[in-house]
Amino acid sequence: MRAIQVHEFADPSKVEVHEIDDAPEPGRGQVRLTVAGVGIGYFDGLLVSGQYQIRPELPFVPGSSMAGIVESVGDGVTHLKAGQPVASFALHGGLAERVVLPAASCVPLPASVDPHAAANFFVSWATGLYGLREIGKVRGGETVLILGAAGSTGTTAIECAKALGAKVIAAASTESKRVHCRDHGADEVVDYTADGWRDEVKAMTGGRGVDAVYDPVGGESAEPALRLLAPGGRYLVVGFVTGIAKIPLNLPLLKRCSIHGVNWGGSVMADPSVVPPVLSTLVEWAASGTIDAAPAQVYPLARTGDAFAALFSRESTGARVVDPRA
């Protein structure tokens, strides 16, 4: 079967399609899927480049968040059946025509949820909902500032925050990206590369500040964003696309705020019970139209490298999905 196979840790934009052995028949407690979509996330790119704290044994097939159709089930699997659409998560293995996974990692999907939309559920969407609701305790009526809001992580955070009833201020670096943020529900937008952007956010909140900051960017934007928190505010550290921020630790004391790490993958590995409430909410929201989970672009398997390049360039907006059937 065709798959993206990594033979050495390198630039994820250079990955190639290889012919590898077909996925085996599922064993006890396993399912075999025809993969219909794989969400392309920073985690996958770091794994390919060897920059993540875990290094899979070479060669390996990347792809952690996926959706597909159950081909067959192994002994002991009762909640899934052949022909059923599912969303699923694995450390790697998704960027292939077929994959064998533990049945426990698969969540059934209603027919109304497109597999391309569900392919990102276990990456940016789950991170957004888990970070905002479970970690950040965001409630209806609160104000959330989202940095890097036009990317896949930021866009999903906008929609999750709105679904939770929050007001969203989206920070993005270009006019086209800010239009994208408004199209996905942002109430206000701001250019956080411009001088005086903090004053704009203060004015948007009547001088009070924001209740939560969702930060997948890091770098020099972090400290000024943290200074915008209102008393009792929560700063959610999601990623470090522009570098690891240096935060003076007197600020949380003076601001009476808190800083929280949002590590969805680590949380899942430590306690799989965090998955069902997050995924069931996302499925419900997608089925009802509360969120628009459709990716901005779908790539064939041979263009997986282009999907990674678009993600890491930070020039793209929205989510990227690879369809191994194409």
C-alpha positions as CSV (number, residue, x, y, z in Angstrom):
1,M,0.0,0.0,0.0
2,R,1.0,3.6,-0.4
3,A,2.2,5.5,2.7
4,I,4.4,8.4,3.7
5,Q,7.4,6.7,5.3
6,V,10.2,8.5,7.1
7,H,13.7,6.9,6.8
8,E,15.6,9.7,8.4
9,F,14.7,12.7,10.6
10,A,14.5,15.7,8.2
11,D,12.5,18.6,6.9
12,P,8.8,17.5,6.9
13,S,8.2,19.3,3.6
14,K,10.5,16.8,1.9
15,V,8.5,13.6,2.9
16,E,7.8,11.1,0.1
17,V,5.4,8.4,-0.8
18,H,6.6,4.8,-0.5
19,E,5.2,1.4,-1.2
20,I,5.1,-0.6,2.1
21,D,3.5,-3.8,3.3
22,D,-0.2,-3.7,3.6
23,A,-1.8,-3.2,7.1
24,P,-2.3,-6.7,8.7
25,E,-5.6,-8.1,9.8
26,P,-6.7,-6.6,13.2
27,G,-5.8,-8.6,16.3
28,R,-7.8,-8.8,19.5
29,G,-9.1,-5.3,20.5
30,Q,-8.0,-3.8,17.2
31,V,-9.6,-2.4,14.1
32,R,-8.3,-1.9,10.5
33,L,-9.3,1.4,8.9
34,T,-9.3,2.8,5.4
35,V,-7.9,6.2,6.1
36,A,-10.0,9.0,4.6
37,G,-8.2,12.0,6.1
38,V,-5.2,12.9,8.3
39,G,-4.9,16.2,10.1
40,I,-1.5,17.9,9.6
41,G,-0.3,19.3,12.9
42,Y,2.9,20.7,14.4
43,F,3.3,17.6,16.5
44,D,3.6,15.5,13.4
45,G,6.1,17.8,11.8
46,L,8.3,17.8,14.9
47,L,8.1,14.0,15.0
48,V,9.3,13.9,11.3
49,S,12.1,16.3,11.9
50,G,13.3,14.6,15.1
51,Q,12.6,17.7,17.2
52,Y,10.0,16.1,19.5
53,Q,11.0,14.7,22.8
54,I,9.9,11.2,21.6
55,R,11.7,9.8,18.6
56,P,10.0,6.8,16.8
57,E,12.2,4.0,15.6
58,L,13.0,4.5,11.9
59,P,11.5,3.9,9.5
60,F,8.0,5.0,10.5
61,V,4.8,6.4,9.0
62,P,3.7,9.7,10.5
63,G,0.2,11.0,11.0
64,S,-1.5,11.0,14.4
65,S,-5.0,12.5,14.0
66,M,-7.2,10.7,11.4
67,A,-10.6,9.7,10.3
68,G,-11.6,6.7,8.2
69,I,-13.9,3.8,7.6
70,V,-13.7,0.6,9.6
71,E,-12.7,-2.2,7.2
72,S,-12.7,-5.0,9.8
73,V,-12.6,-5.5,13.6
74,G,-10.7,-8.0,15.8
75,D,-12.0,-10.2,18.5
76,G,-13.5,-8.5,21.5
77,V,-14.5,-5.3,19.6
78,T,-18.2,-4.6,20.2
79,H,-18.7,-0.9,19.8
80,L,-17.5,-0.7,16.2
81,K,-18.4,-2.6,13.0
82,A,-17.3,-2.7,9.4
83,G,-18.4,0.2,7.3
84,Q,-18.6,2.6,10.3
85,P,-16.9,6.0,10.0
86,V,-14.7,6.9,12.9
87,A,-12.2,9.5,14.2
88,S,-9.0,8.2,15.8
89,F,-5.7,9.0,17.3
90,A,-2.3,7.3,17.4
91,L,1.3,8.4,18.0
92,H,2.0,7.8,14.3
93,G,0.8,5.6,11.4
94,G,-2.0,7.6,9.9
95,L,-0.4,8.8,6.6
96,A,-1.1,5.5,4.8
97,E,-4.0,4.0,2.8
98,R,-4.8,1.7,5.7
99,V,-3.9,1.4,9.4
100,V,-4.5,-1.0,12.3
101,L,-5.3,0.7,15.6
102,P,-6.6,-0.1,19.1
103,A,-10.4,0.0,18.9
104,A,-10.4,2.1,22.1
105,S,-8.7,4.9,20.2
106,C,-11.6,5.2,17.7
107,V,-14.7,7.4,18.2
108,P,-17.8,6.6,16.0
109,L,-18.9,9.5,13.8
110,P,-22.5,10.2,12.6
111,A,-22.9,10.1,8.8
112,S,-23.5,13.9,8.8
113,V,-19.8,14.6,9.9
114,D,-17.4,14.5,6.9
115,P,-14.2,12.5,7.5
116,H,-12.1,15.4,6.2
117,A,-13.6,17.6,8.9
118,A,-13.1,14.9,11.6
119,A,-9.5,14.3,10.6
120,N,-8.4,17.2,12.8
121,F,-10.5,16.4,15.8
122,F,-7.7,14.8,17.8
123,V,-5.2,17.6,17.1
124,S,-6.1,21.3,16.9
125,W,-9.8,20.9,17.7
126,A,-9.2,18.7,20.8
127,T,-6.4,21.0,21.9
128,G,-8.7,24.0,21.6
129,L,-11.6,22.6,23.5
130,Y,-9.6,20.9,26.2
131,G,-7.4,24.0,26.6
132,L,-10.2,26.5,26.8
133,R,-12.8,24.5,28.7
134,E,-11.0,22.0,30.9
135,I,-7.8,23.9,31.5
136,G,-8.7,27.5,31.1
137,K,-12.3,27.2,32.5
138,V,-13.6,29.6,29.9
139,R,-17.2,30.4,30.5
140,G,-19.9,32.2,28.6
141,G,-19.5,36.0,28.7
142,E,-15.8,36.0,29.2
143,T,-13.3,37.5,26.7
144,V,-10.6,35.4,25.1
145,L,-7.5,36.8,23.2
146,I,-6.2,34.3,20.7
147,L,-2.7,34.8,19.3
148,G,-1.8,33.5,15.8
149,A,-5.5,33.2,15.4
150,A,-5.6,32.6,11.6
151,G,-3.6,29.3,11.7
152,S,-5.1,25.9,12.2
153,T,-4.6,26.0,16.0
154,G,-5.9,29.5,16.3
155,T,-8.9,29.1,13.9
156,T,-10.2,26.1,15.8
157,A,-9.7,28.0,19.1
158,I,-11.9,30.8,17.8
159,E,-14.7,28.5,17.0
160,C,-14.4,26.6,20.3
161,A,-14.4,29.8,22.3
162,K,-17.4,31.1,20.5
163,A,-19.2,27.7,21.0
164,L,-18.5,28.1,24.7
165,G,-20.2,31.5,24.7
166,A,-17.1,33.7,24.9
167,K,-16.2,36.9,23.2
168,V,-13.2,36.5,21.0
169,I,-10.4,39.0,20.1
170,A,-8.3,37.4,17.3
171,A,-4.7,38.5,16.9
172,A,-3.4,38.0,13.3
173,S,-0.6,39.7,11.3
174,T,-2.2,40.5,8.0
175,E,-5.5,41.9,6.8
176,S,-6.4,38.7,4.9
177,K,-5.7,36.7,8.0
178,R,-7.9,39.0,10.1
179,V,-10.7,38.6,7.5
180,H,-10.3,34.9,7.9
181,C,-10.7,35.2,11.7
182,R,-13.9,37.3,11.4
183,D,-15.3,34.7,8.9
184,H,-14.8,32.1,11.6
185,G,-16.6,34.0,14.3
186,A,-14.1,36.4,15.9
187,D,-15.8,39.4,17.4
188,E,-12.8,41.7,17.2
189,V,-9.5,41.5,15.4
190,V,-6.1,43.2,16.0
191,D,-2.7,43.3,14.3
192,Y,-0.4,42.1,17.1
193,T,2.7,43.0,15.0
194,A,1.7,46.7,15.0
195,D,2.8,49.3,17.6
196,G,0.1,50.0,20.1
197,W,-1.9,46.8,19.6
198,R,-2.2,46.3,23.4
199,D,-3.9,49.7,23.6
200,E,-6.4,48.5,21.0
201,V,-7.2,45.4,23.1
202,K,-7.6,47.4,26.2
203,A,-10.1,49.7,24.4
204,M,-12.0,46.6,23.2
205,T,-12.4,45.5,26.8
206,G,-13.2,48.9,28.3
207,G,-9.8,48.9,30.0
208,R,-10.5,45.8,32.0
209,G,-8.3,43.3,30.0
210,V,-9.1,39.8,28.9
211,D,-10.1,36.8,30.9
212,A,-7.9,34.3,29.0
213,V,-5.1,34.3,26.5
214,Y,-4.7,31.3,24.1
215,D,-1.2,31.3,22.9
216,P,0.2,28.8,20.3
217,V,2.8,31.3,19.2
218,G,5.1,32.1,22.1
219,G,8.2,34.4,21.5
220,E,8.0,38.1,21.9
221,S,4.2,38.2,21.8
222,A,3.8,36.4,25.0
223,E,4.7,38.9,27.7
224,P,2.6,41.8,26.3
225,A,-0.3,39.4,25.9
226,L,0.1,38.3,29.5
227,R,0.0,41.9,30.6
228,L,-3.4,42.2,29.0
229,L,-5.0,39.7,31.5
230,A,-7.6,40.9,33.9
231,P,-7.3,39.9,37.6
232,G,-8.0,36.2,37.8
233,G,-7.1,35.8,34.1
234,R,-5.6,32.5,32.7
235,Y,-2.7,32.4,30.2
236,L,-2.8,29.2,28.2
237,V,0.5,28.1,26.8
238,V,-0.2,26.0,23.7
239,G,2.9,26.2,21.5
240,F,6.1,28.0,20.6
241,V,6.0,28.6,16.9
242,T,8.1,31.8,17.2
243,G,10.3,30.6,20.1
244,I,10.1,29.9,23.8
245,A,8.9,33.0,25.7
246,K,10.7,34.4,28.7
247,I,8.1,35.6,31.2
248,P,9.1,37.6,34.3
249,L,7.5,35.6,37.1
250,N,6.6,38.7,39.1
251,L,3.9,39.3,36.5
252,P,1.5,36.5,37.6
253,L,1.8,37.8,41.2
254,L,1.2,41.4,40.3
255,K,-1.5,40.7,37.7
256,R,-3.2,38.1,40.0
257,C,-3.3,35.7,37.1
258,S,-2.2,32.2,36.3
259,I,-0.2,30.4,33.6
260,H,-1.3,26.9,32.4
261,G,0.3,24.5,30.0
262,V,-2.0,22.9,27.5
263,N,-0.5,19.5,26.5
264,W,-3.4,17.5,25.0
265,G,-1.2,14.6,23.8
266,G,0.5,14.4,27.2
267,S,-2.8,14.5,29.0
268,V,-4.2,11.7,26.8
269,M,-1.2,9.5,27.5
270,A,-1.4,10.1,31.2
271,D,-5.2,9.8,31.5
272,P,-7.2,8.5,28.5
273,S,-10.4,9.4,30.4
274,V,-10.0,13.0,29.2
275,V,-10.8,12.0,25.7
276,P,-14.5,11.0,25.7
277,P,-16.0,14.3,27.0
278,V,-13.9,16.4,24.5
279,L,-14.5,14.2,21.5
280,S,-18.2,13.8,22.2
281,T,-18.6,17.5,22.4
282,L,-16.8,18.1,19.1
283,V,-18.9,15.4,17.3
284,E,-22.0,17.0,18.7
285,W,-20.9,20.5,17.7
286,A,-19.9,19.4,14.2
287,A,-23.1,17.5,13.6
288,S,-25.3,20.4,14.7
289,G,-23.3,23.0,12.8
290,T,-22.1,24.8,15.9
291,I,-18.6,24.6,14.5
292,D,-17.3,24.5,11.0
293,A,-14.7,21.8,11.1
294,A,-14.1,21.7,7.3
295,P,-10.3,22.1,6.5
296,A,-9.1,25.0,4.5
297,Q,-7.4,22.6,2.0
298,V,-7.3,18.9,1.3
299,Y,-4.1,17.4,-0.2
300,P,-3.5,14.1,-2.0
301,L,-0.9,11.8,-0.3
302,A,1.8,12.8,-2.8
303,R,1.5,16.4,-1.7
304,T,1.9,15.8,2.1
305,G,5.1,17.7,2.0
306,D,3.3,20.8,0.7
307,A,0.8,20.5,3.5
308,F,3.7,20.5,6.1
309,A,5.3,23.5,4.3
310,A,2.1,25.5,4.4
311,L,1.7,24.7,8.1
312,F,5.2,25.7,9.1
313,S,5.4,28.8,6.9
314,R,2.6,30.4,8.9
315,E,1.4,31.9,5.7
316,S,-1.6,29.6,5.4
317,T,-5.0,30.0,7.2
318,G,-7.1,27.2,8.6
319,A,-6.5,23.5,8.9
320,R,-4.7,21.2,6.4
321,V,-5.8,17.6,5.8
322,V,-4.2,14.9,3.6
323,D,-6.5,12.3,2.0
324,P,-4.4,9.1,1.5
325,R,-7.0,7.8,-1.0
326,A,-6.2,10.6,-3.4
